[in-house]
Amino acid sequence: MSNKAPIDGYVDPAIPNPNGEGDAPIIIYGHGFHIYTPTLALNVLALVLFGILLLFHSYRLYTTRLYAFSILLVFTTLCEIIGYAFRLQSSPPPVGNPYSVINFVIQYFFIVCAPVFLSAAIYTTLTSFVGVLSGNDRAAARRISPLGLTKRTILAIFITADVVATITQVAGAAIIGSSQSKRKSPDTGNNILLGGLAFQVFAYLVFLILLFIFLRNSRKIMMSTSTAEGGRGNMMQMYTFALIASSLLVYLRTCFRLAETAQGIGGYLSSHEAFFGSLEFAPIVIAIAMLGWWHPGRLVGKNGVLSGGAI
């Protein structure tokens, strides 16, 4: 009698399992009656859009010389491209192999890591705005900055939180992939993944609270700047709106990942790619595009309007 556990998952008779050394006995993206093999169309669209955004942010890096922010966005798009390239390799034959564990783990790693760089860029934007509105005066910066935190403290707290949360999530995803390939329960890996996501959602919520405290503290300065400097002041408000919108989009994506994982392997959210496309892919694309168009370097970069240059 075989000691192997029964297969709990989806095996598509139209997609034969290669049964290679690195293949799972089921399609990792599917469960029950809900087959879920990553579609060719979504992955190709993602590769095209992130490729365009990579070129766009590379151009912004060259023109604005706002190195930290721009490099973080370049890394974000590169991670997304690598992630979706491996996700493409999980699409149905002849393009890919949806049973491959390594493709699942690598695509998950890069798609999960990409928003970490995006979040770090958002954190640096907040600290840049604190510097701009305070005139880089230390006392004024403490009055504007949320809870009087220094720029370095804000970056240290939230970048560290993101790194810890991401390492936890990737470890959980790797355990899930390994468990599926060995026909073992993926519950342990899923619980680790859930813990990492819950921590990330909490940490990002704290950041959003600090962001809105900053907006409250800086409201009078923004309004006076808008009145005194006309177009430049209004531009500052537009860029602040882009910061808020992109932050909320990243938070939406993180909450989706938490809800998806909370349902467990084979839950409704994880078994329907439409949710992945609309709540993982779309928010990140829109956020990166917004931060490319309303790039803070156009305000405070080498040729930014608040640096004496032109847009």
C-alpha positions in Angstrom: 0.0 0.0 0.0 1.3 3.5 -0.9 2.3 5.8 1.9 1.6 8.9 -0.2 -1.2 11.2 0.8 -4.1 11.5 -1.6 -3.9 14.3 -4.0 -5.9 17.3 -2.7 -6.1 19.7 -5.6 -6.7 20.0 -9.3 -5.2 17.8 -12.0 -6.3 19.0 -15.5 -6.6 16.0 -17.9 -6.0 18.5 -20.8 -2.6 19.5 -19.3 -0.6 16.3 -18.6 1.7 16.4 -15.7 5.4 16.1 -16.8 6.1 14.5 -13.4 9.5 16.0 -13.4 11.7 16.2 -10.2 10.5 19.8 -9.5 6.8 19.2 -10.4 3.9 19.1 -7.9 1.2 16.4 -8.3 -1.4 19.1 -8.8 -1.7 22.5 -10.5 -0.6 24.8 -7.6 -2.8 27.6 -8.8 -6.0 25.6 -8.9 -8.3 23.8 -6.5 -11.4 21.7 -6.7 -13.5 22.7 -9.7 -11.7 26.1 -10.1 -8.8 25.5 -12.4 -6.4 28.4 -12.2 -3.5 28.3 -14.6 -2.0 31.8 -15.0 -3.3 33.1 -18.3 -1.0 34.1 -21.2 -2.9 37.4 -21.8 -2.5 38.8 -18.2 1.2 37.9 -18.0 2.0 39.3 -21.4 0.1 42.5 -20.6 2.1 42.8 -17.3 5.4 42.3 -19.0 4.6 45.0 -21.6 3.3 47.5 -19.1 6.1 47.0 -16.5 8.6 47.1 -19.4 7.3 50.5 -20.4 7.3 51.7 -16.8 10.9 50.5 -16.4 11.9 52.7 -19.4 9.8 55.6 -18.0 11.4 55.5 -14.6 14.9 55.0 -16.1 14.3 58.2 -18.0 13.1 60.0 -14.8 16.3 58.8 -13.1 18.4 60.4 -15.8 16.5 63.7 -16.0 15.8 64.3 -12.3 18.8 62.8 -10.6 16.6 61.9 -7.6 18.6 58.8 -7.2 17.1 57.0 -4.1 13.5 57.3 -5.3 14.1 56.6 -8.9 16.4 53.6 -8.3 13.8 52.1 -6.0 11.1 52.4 -8.7 13.5 50.9 -11.3 14.0 47.9 -8.9 10.2 47.6 -8.4 9.6 47.3 -12.2 12.5 44.9 -12.6 11.2 42.6 -9.9 7.7 42.7 -11.4 9.1 41.8 -14.9 11.1 38.8 -13.5 8.0 37.7 -11.5 5.6 37.8 -14.4 8.2 36.2 -16.7 8.2 33.1 -14.3 4.5 33.4 -13.9 4.3 33.2 -17.7 6.2 30.0 -17.4 3.4 28.6 -15.3 0.8 29.2 -18.0 -0.5 26.2 -20.0 1.6 24.4 -22.5 3.2 24.9 -24.9 4.4 28.1 -23.2 4.7 26.9 -19.6 4.2 24.2 -17.0 1.6 25.0 -14.3 2.9 22.0 -12.2 6.3 23.5 -11.7 7.1 24.3 -8.1 10.2 26.4 -8.9 8.2 28.7 -11.2 5.6 29.2 -8.5 8.1 30.0 -5.8 10.2 32.4 -8.0 7.2 34.3 -9.4 5.8 34.6 -5.9 9.1 35.8 -4.5 9.6 38.6 -7.1 5.9 39.7 -7.2 5.9 39.9 -3.4 9.3 41.7 -3.2 8.5 44.3 -5.8 6.0 46.3 -3.6 8.7 46.5 -0.9 10.8 48.7 -3.1 7.7 50.7 -4.1 6.8 51.2 -0.4 10.3 52.3 0.3 10.0 54.9 -2.5 6.8 56.2 -0.9 8.5 56.4 2.4 11.3 58.5 0.9 8.8 60.7 -0.8 7.2 61.5 2.5 10.5 62.4 4.1 11.4 64.5 1.0 8.2 66.5 1.4 8.9 67.1 5.0 12.3 68.5 4.0 10.8 70.7 1.3 8.0 72.2 3.4 10.3 72.8 6.4 12.9 74.4 4.2 15.3 71.8 5.6 15.1 73.6 9.0 15.4 71.0 11.7 13.0 72.6 14.2 10.4 73.2 11.4 10.8 69.6 10.2 10.0 68.3 13.7 6.8 70.4 13.8 5.7 69.1 10.4 6.9 65.5 10.6 4.4 63.0 12.1 5.0 62.7 15.9 8.2 64.7 15.4 10.0 61.7 14.0 13.2 62.3 12.0 13.4 61.4 8.4 15.9 58.6 9.2 13.7 57.2 11.9 10.7 57.0 9.5 12.7 55.2 6.9 14.4 52.8 9.4 11.1 51.8 11.0 9.1 51.0 7.9 11.8 49.6 5.7 12.8 47.2 8.4 9.1 46.2 8.9 8.8 45.6 5.2 11.9 43.5 5.0 10.9 41.3 8.0 7.3 40.9 6.6 8.6 40.0 3.1 11.2 37.4 4.3 8.4 35.8 6.3 6.1 35.7 3.3 8.7 34.3 1.0 9.6 31.6 3.5 5.9 30.7 3.8 5.4 30.5 0.1 8.5 28.3 -0.3 7.2 25.9 2.4 3.8 25.8 0.6 5.5 24.9 -2.7 7.6 22.2 -1.1 4.7 20.8 0.7 2.6 20.6 -2.4 5.3 18.8 -4.3 5.6 16.2 -1.5 1.8 15.8 -1.2 1.9 17.2 2.4 -0.4 19.7 4.0 0.5 23.3 3.2 -1.1 24.6 6.3 2.2 25.4 8.1 3.5 27.4 5.2 0.2 29.2 4.8 0.1 30.2 8.5 3.7 31.6 8.2 2.7 33.5 5.1 -0.5 34.8 6.9 1.6 36.0 9.8 4.0 37.9 7.5 1.0 39.6 5.7 -0.8 40.5 8.9 2.3 42.2 10.2 2.8 44.0 6.9 -0.8 45.2 6.9 -0.5 46.5 10.5 2.8 48.2 9.7 1.5 49.9 6.6 -1.6 51.0 8.4 0.6 52.8 11.0 2.4 54.5 8.1 -0.9 55.7 6.6 -1.8 57.1 10.0 1.5 59.0 10.1 1.0 60.2 6.5 -2.3 61.7 7.4 -0.8 63.3 10.5 1.8 64.9 8.3 -0.9 66.2 6.0 -2.7 67.7 9.0 0.5 69.3 10.3 1.5 70.7 6.9 -1.9 71.8 5.7 -1.4 75.5 6.6 2.0 75.6 4.9 0.6 73.9 1.7 -2.3 76.3 1.6 0.0 79.4 2.1 2.4 78.0 -0.6 -0.5 77.5 -3.0 -1.7 81.1 -2.4 1.8 82.7 -2.6 3.3 80.7 -5.4 0.3 79.9 -7.5 1.2 77.1 -10.0 4.1 75.8 -7.9 1.9 75.5 -4.8 -0.9 73.8 -6.7 1.7 71.4 -8.1 2.8 70.5 -4.6 -0.8 69.6 -3.8 -1.1 67.4 -6.9 2.1 65.5 -6.0 0.8 65.1 -2.5 -2.4 63.6 -3.9 -0.4 61.2 -6.0 1.5 60.1 -2.8 -1.7 59.5 -1.0 -3.3 57.6 -3.9 -0.3 55.4 -4.5 -0.1 54.6 -0.8 -3.7 53.6 -0.6 -3.3 51.4 -3.7 -0.3 49.6 -2.1 -2.4 49.1 1.0 -5.3 47.7 -1.0 -3.0 45.2 -2.6 -1.6 44.2 0.8 -5.1 43.7 2.3 -6.1 41.6 -0.7 -3.1 39.3 -0.1 -4.0 39.0 3.6 -7.6 38.1 2.8 -6.5 35.6 0.1 -4.1 33.9 2.5 -6.6 33.9 5.4 -8.9 31.8 3.2 -6.2 29.2 2.9 -4.9 27.2 -0.1 -7.7 26.8 -2.5 -9.8 29.6 -1.2 -12.1 31.5 -3.4 -9.8 34.5 -3.9 -6.7 32.4 -4.6 -8.7 30.2 -7.1 -9.8 33.0 -9.4 -7.3 35.0 -11.3 -9.6 37.9 -11.8 -9.0 38.9 -8.2 -5.2 38.6 -8.7 -5.4 40.8 -11.8 -7.6 43.5 -10.3 -6.2 43.6 -6.7 -2.6 42.6 -7.1 -1.5 43.5 -10.7 -3.7 46.6 -11.3 -3.0 48.6 -8.1 0.7 48.2 -8.5 0.8 49.2 -12.1 -1.4 52.3 -11.4 0.7 53.3 -8.4 4.0 53.0 -10.3 2.5 54.9 -13.2 1.3 57.7 -11.0 4.6 58.1 -9.3 6.2 58.2 -12.7 4.0 61.0 -14.0 3.9 62.9 -10.7 7.5 62.1 -10.0 8.8 63.9 -6.9 12.0 64.6 -8.8 10.1 67.1 -10.9 9.7 69.1 -7.7 12.9 68.5 -5.7 15.2 66.9 -8.2 18.1 68.5 -10.1 15.8 70.4 -12.4 12.7 70.5 -10.1 10.6 73.6 -9.8 11.4 73.8 -6.1 15.0 73.6 -6.9 14.9 76.5 -9.3 14.6 74.5 -12.5 11.7 73.8 -14.8 9.5 70.7 -15.1 
